């Protein structure tokens, strides 16, 4: 019989596998992309605004510039992997039938803080990328650019909403415990 609990467990197992794969593959795939920037257009990967701002074509990057580009992405990639690992933990708890616990509520808040960190670190990564791409320019022609994109703003909003969800879940759990004592 396909009960709601069974559907939750099945969906959470699938999402857990996807989340773990994303957490592990995110830095690897981004490293692969940086190693093959000349093929980005073939794969449908859009150019970062940092290249336009720096006046550099991605295909013309030296290997050291590609490495620097990847290193500028690492803090955001670490935050992204943290978010996916946290989501996998939430799904593990759901798969074990643990829906409304203090641990799940805390995990939602950690997920939210990870999303907020990821959004902030994406902005920092793009700033560092512009600087890295212009390091070989003469003094006075190096650039520092700070830009906040709609994807970062969306991540902030999702992070705030999920943080609120974690607080609501914790309060619901507390009320449920209080009601259990009354009955």
LOTI-110544 format. One line per field, with one value per residue: residue in three letters; residue number from 1; x, z, y of N, C-alpha, C in turn. Coordinates in pm, 1 decimal. Last residue first. Layout:
! residues N
resn: c(ALA_...) .
resi: c(NUM_...) .
n_xx: c(X_...) .
n_zz: c(Z_...) .
n_yy: c(Y_...) .
ca_xx: c(X_...) .
ca_zz: c(Z_...) .
ca_yy: c(Y_...) .
c_xx: c(X_...) .
c_zz: c(Z_...) .
c_yy: c(Y_...) .
END
This chain:
! residues 183
resn: c(UNK_UNK_UNK_UNK_UNK_UNK_UNK_UNK_UNK_UNK_UNK_UNK_UNK_UNK_UNK_UNK_UNK_UNK_UNK_UNK_UNK_UNK_UNK_UNK_UNK_UNK_UNK_UNK_UNK_UNK_UNK_UNK_UNK_UNK_UNK_UNK_UNK_UNK_UNK_UNK_UNK_UNK_UNK_UNK_UNK_UNK_UNK_UNK_UNK_UNK_UNK_UNK_UNK_UNK_UNK_UNK_UNK_UNK_UNK_UNK_UNK_UNK_UNK_UNK_UNK_UNK_UNK_UNK_UNK_UNK_UNK_UNK_UNK_UNK_UNK_UNK_UNK_UNK_UNK_UNK_UNK_UNK_UNK_UNK_UNK_UNK_UNK_UNK_UNK_UNK_UNK_UNK_UNK_UNK_UNK_UNK_UNK_UNK_UNK_UNK_UNK_UNK_UNK_UNK_UNK_UNK_UNK_UNK_UNK_UNK_UNK_UNK_UNK_UNK_UNK_UNK_UNK_UNK_UNK_UNK_UNK_UNK_UNK_UNK_UNK_UNK_UNK_UNK_UNK_UNK_UNK_UNK_UNK_UNK_UNK_UNK_UNK_UNK_UNK_UNK_UNK_UNK_UNK_UNK_UNK_UNK_UNK_UNK_UNK_UNK_UNK_UNK_UNK_UNK_UNK_UNK_UNK_UNK_UNK_UNK_UNK_UNK_UNK_UNK_UNK_UNK_UNK_UNK_UNK_UNK_UNK_UNK_UNK_UNK_UNK_UNK_UNK_UNK_UNK_UNK_UNK_UNK_UNK) .
resi: c(183_182_181_180_179_178_177_176_175_174_173_172_171_170_169_168_167_166_165_164_163_162_161_160_159_158_157_156_155_154_153_152_151_150_149_148_147_146_145_144_143_142_141_140_139_138_137_136_135_134_133_132_131_130_129_128_127_126_125_124_123_122_121_120_119_118_117_116_115_114_113_112_111_110_109_108_107_106_105_104_103_102_101_100_99_98_97_96_95_94_93_92_91_90_89_88_87_86_85_84_83_82_81_80_79_78_77_76_75_74_73_72_71_70_69_68_67_66_65_64_63_62_61_60_59_58_57_56_55_54_53_52_51_50_49_48_47_46_45_44_43_42_41_40_39_38_37_36_35_34_33_32_31_30_29_28_27_26_25_24_23_22_21_20_19_18_17_16_15_14_13_12_11_10_9_8_7_6_5_4_3_2_1) .
n_xx: c(-290.5_-73.7_145.7_82.7_106.7_386.9_462.4_349.6_497.6_747.8_692.6_637.2_891.9_1034.8_901.9_963.3_1241.2_1247.7_1120.5_1317.0_1507.8_1373.5_1370.4_1645.3_1709.8_1553.6_1681.5_1941.0_1890.7_1806.5_2047.3_2193.5_2048.7_2076.8_2395.1_2596.4_2940.6_3230.3_3556.2_3856.3_4133.7_4426.9_4551.9_4733.2_4990.8_4886.8_4751.1_4747.3_4505.9_4257.0_4158.8_4149.0_3939.2_3731.2_3734.0_3657.5_3389.3_3296.9_3328.2_3149.2_2911.1_2933.4_2922.2_2650.3_2535.9_2646.8_2534.5_2266.5_2284.1_2367.8_2141.6_1967.3_2086.9_2052.9_1772.5_1738.6_1862.8_1683.7_1467.6_1584.0_1627.4_1371.0_1140.7_937.9_1025.7_1174.2_1190.8_1420.5_1386.8_1431.5_1706.4_1792.8_1715.9_1897.3_2134.2_2105.5_2122.7_2392.7_2512.3_2430.5_2564.6_2831.4_2852.6_2833.2_3064.5_3253.4_3198.5_3279.8_3560.0_3633.9_3654.1_3918.6_4025.0_3950.9_4111.7_4364.4_4353.3_4341.2_4585.9_4752.3_4687.1_4540.9_4261.8_4118.2_3858.1_3755.4_3892.9_3860.8_3764.8_3657.1_3386.3_3373.7_3441.4_3238.0_3009.1_3081.7_2910.3_2726.9_2747.1_2705.8_2915.9_3037.8_3124.1_3333.0_3574.7_3769.7_3782.6_3862.7_3913.8_3670.0_3522.7_3656.0_3584.5_3310.4_3309.9_3416.5_3236.0_2997.2_3007.1_2929.9_2678.6_2545.5_2532.4_2373.7_2138.1_2063.8_2020.3_1810.3_1609.2_1556.1_1472.7_1249.9_1072.7_1035.7_930.9_697.3_561.7_521.1_357.8_126.8_131.3_51.5_83.6) .
n_zz: c(2719.4_2801.3_2672.5_2408.3_2398.2_2420.3_2179.7_1999.3_2057.2_1964.1_1692.4_1625.6_1670.0_1470.5_1241.9_1256.2_1215.9_957.6_818.4_843.5_680.8_439.2_393.7_376.4_147.6_-44.8_-42.1_-121.0_-375.7_-502.3_-500.3_-669.5_-906.2_-964.8_-830.4_-748.3_-769.3_-770.5_-889.5_-962.1_-1187.4_-1289.8_-1366.1_-1172.0_-1310.3_-1598.1_-1556.2_-1423.7_-1284.6_-1390.3_-1292.2_-1018.0_-1012.2_-1100.9_-889.1_-664.3_-739.6_-750.1_-478.3_-349.1_-448.4_-335.6_-65.8_-38.4_-105.3_93.4_323.9_276.2_274.1_539.2_671.4_582.2_696.3_964.4_974.6_921.0_1145.5_1343.9_1265.2_1304.8_1582.8_1685.8_1441.1_1248.5_1122.8_1080.3_910.7_775.6_579.3_733.2_774.4_510.6_452.0_613.7_486.8_239.5_323.0_397.1_148.7_20.1_179.3_134.9_-135.5_-113.2_33.5_-156.1_-361.2_-243.1_-222.1_-506.4_-699.2_-696.2_-799.4_-1067.9_-1133.8_-1094.9_-1305.4_-1519.0_-1492.0_-1547.3_-1813.7_-1956.5_-2163.7_-2395.1_-2349.1_-2222.9_-2279.9_-2087.7_-1957.3_-1708.3_-1780.2_-1909.3_-1697.5_-1512.6_-1604.2_-1748.4_-2014.0_-1981.8_-2144.7_-2365.4_-2461.1_-2633.2_-2450.9_-2319.0_-2420.7_-2296.2_-2038.5_-1901.9_-1638.5_-1550.5_-1566.8_-1370.8_-1145.9_-1153.0_-1098.9_-838.2_-680.6_-733.6_-647.4_-378.5_-383.8_-574.1_-434.5_-219.4_-361.4_-471.9_-234.8_-125.4_-311.2_-268.2_0.0_-16.3_-164.2_21.7_246.4_134.4_66.3_322.9_433.5_269.9_121.2_-81.4_0.0) .
n_yy: c(1556.6_1712.6_1607.2_1657.3_1934.9_1958.6_1834.8_2017.7_2245.6_2155.9_2122.5_2388.3_2502.1_2367.1_2458.3_2732.2_2720.2_2611.3_2820.6_3018.4_2896.8_2902.4_3180.6_3236.7_3081.3_3208.3_3461.4_3386.4_3285.3_3519.6_3660.9_3496.5_3528.4_3797.8_3914.2_4170.5_4250.0_4428.1_4425.8_4555.0_4534.2_4702.1_4924.9_4983.8_4785.3_4586.4_4255.2_4018.3_4031.0_3999.7_3765.5_3821.8_4011.1_3848.8_3661.1_3805.9_3848.5_3587.2_3518.5_3692.5_3582.1_3329.3_3388.5_3453.0_3202.7_3039.7_3152.8_3089.0_2808.9_2766.5_2850.9_2645.1_2420.7_2489.3_2474.7_2204.0_2098.3_2174.5_2013.5_1761.8_1767.1_1782.7_1654.1_1532.8_1288.0_1004.4_790.4_763.2_952.5_1181.4_1148.4_1171.6_1432.6_1568.2_1486.2_1608.2_1874.0_1873.1_1830.5_2069.4_2259.5_2181.7_2244.0_2524.6_2581.4_2498.6_2678.2_2915.9_2861.7_2803.1_2999.7_3067.3_2832.1_2861.1_3081.5_2970.2_2786.4_2962.7_3087.0_2868.9_2818.5_3118.4_3188.2_3212.2_3141.2_3367.5_3682.5_3973.8_4198.9_4203.0_4197.1_3949.1_3780.4_3830.2_3720.1_3402.0_3251.2_2947.6_2644.9_2486.3_2346.8_2524.8_2716.6_2576.6_2506.3_2650.0_2549.7_2309.1_2347.8_2440.1_2198.2_2048.0_2195.6_2148.2_1873.6_1874.9_2020.1_1847.2_1582.5_1580.4_1700.3_1540.4_1297.5_1377.9_1443.9_1196.6_1052.5_1206.0_1176.5_900.1_905.8_1072.9_916.6_705.4_841.2_949.3_715.4_610.7_807.0_781.8_449.7_222.5_-118.4) .
ca_xx: c(-380.3_-208.9_145.0_92.7_-26.1_299.2_503.8_305.8_353.9_731.0_734.2_533.9_777.8_1073.6_903.2_823.4_1187.8_1310.4_1059.4_1186.6_1539.3_1401.1_1244.2_1564.3_1774.7_1527.0_1539.9_1919.7_1945.3_1711.3_1932.2_2236.6_2060.9_1945.6_2302.7_2502.3_2808.1_3136.9_3415.7_3785.1_3995.7_4363.6_4453.8_4637.5_4932.1_4978.4_4743.5_4862.1_4632.8_4328.9_4170.3_4242.4_4073.8_3767.6_3762.0_3794.9_3478.5_3296.8_3399.0_3292.5_2943.5_2925.6_3049.9_2753.5_2503.1_2672.0_2679.8_2305.9_2236.8_2454.2_2264.9_1940.8_2069.0_2189.1_1838.1_1681.6_1921.1_1819.1_1452.9_1540.8_1740.6_1462.2_1227.6_930.2_976.6_1189.0_1062.0_1410.2_1383.9_1297.3_1615.2_1820.9_1649.7_1752.8_2108.1_2111.7_1997.5_2289.7_2531.2_2384.2_2418.4_2774.5_2862.0_2734.6_2933.5_3249.5_3177.1_3137.9_3477.7_3636.3_3524.6_3822.7_4048.6_3892.5_3966.6_4320.3_4367.5_4231.0_4464.4_4758.4_4653.9_4652.2_4321.0_4257.3_3939.6_3781.3_3817.1_3938.2_3805.9_3803.3_3438.7_3340.3_3522.9_3375.9_3027.5_3063.6_3029.3_2733.0_2781.3_2597.0_2834.3_2985.8_3017.8_3211.8_3459.3_3752.2_3705.4_3821.5_4020.7_3781.9_3485.4_3658.1_3727.0_3357.9_3259.3_3483.2_3372.5_3002.4_3042.1_3060.1_2780.2_2571.4_2603.4_2509.9_2209.1_2092.6_2121.7_1936.0_1668.4_1599.9_1587.7_1367.3_1120.9_1087.4_1056.1_799.8_600.7_599.6_488.4_207.4_90.6_131.9_0.0) .
ca_zz: c(2693.4_2846.3_2818.5_2451.1_2384.0_2523.8_2308.5_1997.1_2084.5_2104.3_1772.3_1610.6_1751.5_1611.1_1274.1_1266.4_1341.2_1069.0_823.6_906.3_821.3_500.5_404.1_482.4_276.7_-11.5_-8.5_7.9_-273.0_-486.3_-425.6_-530.4_-847.2_-921.6_-933.5_-688.1_-830.2_-682.7_-921.7_-851.9_-1154.4_-1228.6_-1460.6_-1206.4_-1194.1_-1529.9_-1610.1_-1512.4_-1210.4_-1426.0_-1437.6_-1068.6_-969.4_-1178.0_-1026.2_-671.8_-714.0_-872.8_-584.5_-324.5_-476.2_-481.9_-120.5_-12.3_-181.9_-47.8_304.0_289.3_154.2_427.8_689.6_550.0_551.1_909.7_1000.5_830.3_1013.5_1344.5_1266.9_1170.3_1491.3_1706.8_1557.9_1326.0_1047.7_1174.1_972.5_897.9_540.1_679.5_889.2_587.0_382.7_636.8_626.9_245.6_265.5_497.7_255.6_-29.8_165.3_270.2_-94.0_-189.2_91.1_-23.4_-383.6_-276.0_-103.1_-398.4_-683.2_-653.9_-657.8_-987.4_-1147.1_-1010.0_-1167.8_-1497.2_-1476.3_-1414.2_-1713.9_-1934.7_-2030.6_-2396.9_-2427.6_-2145.2_-2338.0_-2115.3_-2096.8_-1716.1_-1703.4_-1982.5_-1819.0_-1476.6_-1628.5_-1630.0_-1966.0_-2009.8_-2020.9_-2324.5_-2359.2_-2688.0_-2546.3_-2248.3_-2467.3_-2440.5_-2063.0_-2042.8_-1718.4_-1555.4_-1649.2_-1510.8_-1182.7_-1172.8_-1227.2_-945.5_-700.7_-758.3_-786.2_-416.4_-290.0_-601.9_-562.3_-195.0_-282.2_-560.4_-330.7_-51.3_-294.2_-398.7_-40.7_58.5_-220.1_-112.7_256.9_191.4_-39.6_225.4_493.8_266.5_222.5_-98.1_0.0) .
ca_yy: c(1444.8_1747.7_1607.5_1517.4_1873.2_2015.7_1776.5_1877.8_2244.9_2192.8_2007.0_2285.4_2545.5_2352.7_2315.3_2688.9_2775.4_2540.4_2687.5_3037.4_2923.2_2772.6_3106.0_3298.0_3057.1_3067.9_3448.7_3451.9_3196.1_3408.8_3713.2_3514.0_3394.5_3750.4_3869.2_4076.5_4245.4_4357.7_4447.5_4492.2_4567.9_4585.0_4871.3_5088.5_4853.8_4679.3_4391.2_4041.0_4037.4_4122.7_3777.6_3720.3_4048.8_3968.9_3619.3_3754.9_3961.9_3666.9_3444.6_3704.6_3722.2_3342.3_3344.1_3553.0_3323.0_3010.2_3156.8_3229.2_2880.5_2726.8_2927.7_2786.1_2427.5_2478.1_2603.4_2304.4_2073.8_2229.8_2160.0_1801.6_1750.6_1894.9_1642.8_1656.7_1403.0_1115.4_818.9_684.7_812.4_1154.5_1148.8_1048.4_1321.3_1584.6_1450.9_1461.9_1824.7_1898.4_1730.9_1939.3_2264.1_2176.8_2104.0_2448.4_2611.7_2434.8_2535.2_2898.0_2889.6_2703.2_2932.1_3170.8_2863.1_2753.5_3088.5_3081.3_2738.7_2867.5_3166.9_2931.1_2718.2_3025.4_3179.8_3259.1_3047.3_3245.8_3570.9_3852.9_4208.4_4198.8_4310.4_4071.0_3780.5_3864.0_3863.3_3484.3_3320.3_3091.1_2715.3_2574.2_2279.9_2398.8_2751.5_2619.0_2429.4_2673.4_2672.6_2308.7_2287.9_2532.9_2313.6_2003.2_2182.7_2285.7_1923.7_1800.7_2071.3_1991.9_1613.7_1526.2_1748.1_1681.7_1304.6_1330.5_1544.7_1310.1_1007.7_1189.0_1308.8_949.1_823.3_1118.6_1043.8_678.7_764.6_1038.1_809.7_534.7_781.5_905.1_546.0_343.8_0.0) .
c_xx: c(-337.2_-303.7_5.3_90.0_-25.2_161.5_416.9_343.3_298.9_583.7_713.1_567.1_663.9_958.6_938.5_815.7_1043.6_1259.6_1117.4_1114.1_1409.7_1438.1_1266.0_1433.4_1694.6_1588.3_1503.1_1773.9_1925.6_1760.2_1828.1_2122.7_2105.3_1952.7_2171.1_2399.5_2722.0_2999.8_3329.1_3637.7_3946.6_4226.0_4391.2_4531.2_4843.0_4910.3_4843.6_4854.5_4752.0_4461.6_4248.3_4264.7_4177.2_3909.0_3801.6_3832.3_3623.9_3387.9_3407.2_3372.5_3093.5_2960.8_3050.1_2887.2_2610.6_2646.3_2714.1_2457.3_2279.2_2415.0_2366.6_2067.1_2052.3_2185.9_1982.6_1747.5_1866.1_1885.5_1589.5_1527.2_1704.4_1578.0_1311.5_1011.0_984.4_1149.7_1064.6_1279.0_1371.4_1283.2_1471.5_1726.0_1674.2_1677.9_1960.9_2085.0_1993.1_2153.8_2425.3_2402.4_2365.2_2621.7_2804.9_2735.4_2823.8_3114.4_3170.0_3106.4_3328.3_3553.5_3518.6_3683.6_3954.0_3908.6_3897.5_4168.6_4323.1_4234.4_4343.4_4636.1_4658.5_4608.8_4436.8_4327.5_4087.5_3873.6_3855.3_3845.6_3891.5_3853.5_3591.1_3400.4_3499.3_3465.3_3170.7_3081.5_2993.4_2858.7_2795.9_2622.1_2717.3_2890.2_2955.6_3096.6_3328.4_3629.0_3680.7_3737.3_3990.8_3896.9_3601.4_3622.7_3739.1_3507.2_3306.2_3439.5_3446.2_3145.4_3058.6_3103.6_2919.1_2681.4_2639.0_2593.5_2353.2_2174.1_2162.2_2047.9_1799.9_1670.0_1644.0_1490.3_1246.2_1145.8_1118.2_933.6_710.3_647.9_579.0_347.4_173.8_81.7_88.5) .
c_zz: c(2777.6_2831.7_2872.4_2602.9_2431.8_2518.2_2421.1_2128.1_2088.2_2143.9_1920.3_1691.7_1743.6_1702.5_1420.8_1302.8_1362.8_1203.1_938.5_920.8_899.9_648.0_472.6_503.1_392.2_124.6_29.6_50.1_-133.7_-379.2_-402.1_-444.4_-701.8_-860.8_-876.2_-793.8_-763.7_-747.2_-828.1_-874.2_-1032.7_-1179.0_-1409.6_-1304.5_-1238.7_-1408.3_-1535.8_-1583.0_-1300.1_-1351.4_-1479.9_-1219.2_-1024.8_-1141.1_-1113.0_-813.1_-727.0_-858.7_-712.6_-434.8_-458.3_-523.1_-273.1_-72.9_-163.0_-132.2_157.0_267.8_158.8_299.0_580.8_563.8_509.0_757.3_949.5_850.8_910.7_1207.8_1265.5_1162.9_1349.4_1608.1_1569.9_1454.0_1126.4_1102.6_1071.7_972.3_659.3_641.6_843.1_705.5_453.4_574.2_662.3_387.8_267.9_448.7_364.1_74.0_119.9_265.3_46.5_-150.7_19.5_43.2_-251.0_-299.4_-129.5_-274.3_-559.3_-632.1_-608.0_-838.4_-1062.6_-1014.8_-1069.4_-1354.0_-1452.7_-1389.3_-1572.8_-1828.1_-2027.4_-2261.5_-2427.7_-2218.9_-2263.1_-2176.1_-2140.1_-1858.8_-1716.1_-1912.3_-1899.5_-1599.8_-1596.8_-1670.4_-1843.2_-1948.8_-2054.5_-2192.6_-2312.5_-2591.1_-2606.1_-2344.3_-2402.7_-2494.9_-2211.1_-2077.1_-1867.9_-1639.0_-1660.9_-1604.7_-1328.8_-1207.7_-1255.4_-1081.9_-815.3_-775.5_-813.9_-555.6_-332.0_-511.6_-595.4_-323.1_-254.5_-485.6_-423.0_-146.2_-217.3_-385.1_-173.5_25.8_-147.2_-173.7_120.0_199.3_9.5_112.7_396.0_325.3_209.8_-2.4_0.0) .
c_yy: c(1331.5_1629.1_1634.5_1507.7_1728.8_1952.3_1827.5_1808.7_2102.7_2191.3_2034.9_2161.4_2444.2_2393.1_2293.1_2540.4_2730.9_2589.2_2605.8_2903.0_2942.4_2790.2_2971.4_3222.2_3114.4_3035.3_3306.0_3437.1_3255.1_3312.1_3604.1_3567.7_3403.2_3610.8_3818.9_4042.0_4139.1_4365.5_4364.6_4525.9_4491.1_4626.3_4741.6_5041.6_4969.3_4742.6_4479.7_4176.9_4066.6_4135.5_3901.3_3734.0_3950.3_4012.3_3738.5_3712.8_3918.7_3788.9_3525.0_3635.5_3743.9_3485.6_3343.8_3516.1_3430.7_3134.4_3134.4_3244.1_3027.5_2797.4_2893.0_2870.4_2573.1_2486.3_2601.5_2439.8_2172.4_2213.4_2227.7_1954.2_1793.5_1888.2_1768.7_1642.5_1533.1_1244.5_933.2_711.2_718.9_1007.3_1120.3_1038.2_1187.9_1467.3_1463.3_1413.6_1671.9_1849.1_1747.5_1828.8_2128.8_2175.3_2086.4_2301.3_2533.5_2459.1_2459.3_2750.0_2869.4_2739.2_2842.4_3110.5_2971.8_2783.6_2982.8_3096.2_2846.7_2815.5_3077.3_3019.3_2777.2_2924.0_3080.9_3246.9_3086.0_3150.4_3443.6_3748.7_4091.1_4213.1_4317.8_4192.6_3908.2_3868.8_3905.9_3630.9_3401.6_3150.9_2862.7_2645.4_2365.7_2330.4_2625.5_2646.1_2473.1_2600.8_2697.7_2431.7_2295.1_2477.9_2412.4_2119.2_2140.8_2284.3_2065.7_1854.3_2002.0_2043.1_1763.2_1571.3_1703.3_1736.1_1449.3_1337.0_1503.8_1416.3_1123.4_1147.1_1300.3_1084.0_872.1_1034.9_1091.7_806.2_741.1_965.7_904.8_627.0_706.2_884.3_673.6_452.3_125.3) .
END
